[in-house]
Amino acid sequence: MVTGFGRAMLDRWLLDPDIIYLNHGTVGATPRAVLAAQTAIRDEIERQPSRFLLRELAGVGVGVPRRDSSRLRAAAAVVAGFVGARVEDLVLLDNATTGVNAVLQSLSLAEGDELLLTDHAYGSVARTAAFVAARRGARVRTVTLPFPVRRPADLVEAVAGGIGPRTRIAVIDHITSLTAVVFPVAEIAARCRARGIPVLVDGAHGPGAVALDVASLGVDWYAGNLHKWAFAPRPSGFLWAAPGRQANLHAPIVSWGFGEGFPLEFDWASTRDPSALLASPAGIAFLRELGEDAVRSHNHGLAREGATLLTREWGTRLEAPPEMFAAMITLPLPDRAGASESDAERLRDALLYEDGIEVQLHAWGGRIHARISAQVYNDLRDIDRLSRAVLARIG
Ligand SMILES: Cc1ncc(COP(=O)(O)O)c(C=O)c1O
């Protein structure tokens, strides 16, 4: 286990040391060691491109089997171990959006059926649901969650309250993008199961940020990213499907594997660069080298300390109890910072281009909010710098 997290860790990344990077959650940041592993895979591909991409990658083809396990299956086995799944229930794909598309596009829906989402759903997920619904004459029912939220049970009740006779699926976040709240996924899933409603989890921020045991959550599908909190290169994600939910599950891009069943249909795709997916085990290895628990404890602890500092300095309040956040916290800026998305954008750009601080700012509920990501290369001084820079700009 490596100790001494904080700024001293920065040289294990290519991140510009002149920038205070408080935005790990947006697209992740890949450690140097993981990029080196990806480069080694690319070099290996280029030595014998057709052998690698046609024979070894998905393990399909005629003649003598080349390997016991294809390269994708071998990488999937490591990812499966990391997220508490069986390898046969998991496929690697570019990102959470792709996994969500696979599930929603594979649903069989009739006119008048409903897809249940919450008002915290990520934009690309909400758009996918709207697209799928419109094509089938179905509709999206968006539940407004109580916010500020006092306790996880309130989220459970709100989602359960949105279930109606035509609900065919509930799509919930594991950790939301804008509000950074960790949903009580198992509890929500239990309520949905009791009503016969399958659950798709958008786990874009889950793996690595929180300990994950997908098979025990009681959900039907889990689409996760590895390039955010599991240190994998971009793009790397996975889709887990419960054994009973695999039969009619199709890859969103139809290719050679179509009709071959799960997981081969997803593995046997058209020509692409698989190096990020194949290097995702190197990201997991990096996380394990630092110590999964140690990383989470640093990140969660820093996020909470940061929240204490920022609420004190900015005179605002968290909109959920600290225990409902993980490695990211979202909190409102003082009202005088403005209210619109363009106010948020102006301040975000000024912080980056003039103050050298990269942080996510957005408008939500009529106020500007900051979402602060805490990663092992950050310490409280970074958040203090953010606090002072914001106050200097808004007066
Ligand atoms: C909650 C949530 N869902 C989905 C996504 C989409 O991730 P990706 O673009 O990697 O598919 C994000 C990205 O930040 C997210 O925050």
The ligand as an SDF file (V2000), in Angstrom:
LIG
                    3D

 16 16  0  0  0  0  0  0  0  0999 V2000
  -24.2380    9.5050  -14.0950 C   0  0  0  0  0  0  0  0  0  0  0  0
  -23.5610    9.3930  -15.4360 C   0  0  0  0  0  0  0  0  0  0  0  0
  -24.0410    8.5280  -16.3340 N   0  0  0  0  0  0  0  0  0  0  0  0
  -23.4660    8.3460  -17.5330 C   0  0  0  0  0  0  0  0  0  0  0  0
  -22.3490    9.0700  -17.8850 C   0  0  0  0  0  0  0  0  0  0  0  0
  -21.7790    8.8470  -19.2230 C   0  0  0  0  0  0  0  0  0  0  0  0
  -20.4980    8.3620  -19.1710 O   0  0  0  0  0  0  0  0  0  0  0  0
  -19.8130    8.0100  -20.5450 P   0  0  0  0  0  0  0  0  0  0  0  0
  -19.7880    9.2870  -21.3460 O   0  0  0  0  0  0  0  0  0  0  0  0
  -18.4590    7.5490  -20.1820 O   0  0  0  0  0  0  0  0  0  0  0  0
  -20.6540    6.9760  -21.1910 O   0  0  0  0  0  0  0  0  0  0  0  0
  -21.8090    9.9940  -16.9910 C   0  0  0  0  0  0  0  0  0  0  0  0
  -20.6270   10.7680  -17.3560 C   0  0  0  0  0  0  0  0  0  0  0  0
  -20.1140   11.5690  -16.6360 O   0  0  0  0  0  0  0  0  0  0  0  0
  -22.4360   10.1640  -15.7400 C   0  0  0  0  0  0  0  0  0  0  0  0
  -21.9770   11.0510  -14.8400 O   0  0  0  0  0  0  0  0  0  0  0  0
  1  2  1  0
  2  3  1  0
  2 15  2  0
  3  4  2  0
  4  5  1  0
  5  6  1  0
  5 12  2  0
  6  7  1  0
  7  8  1  0
  8  9  2  0
  8 10  1  0
  8 11  1  0
 12 13  1  0
 12 15  1  0
 13 14  2  0
 15 16  1  0
M  END
$$$$
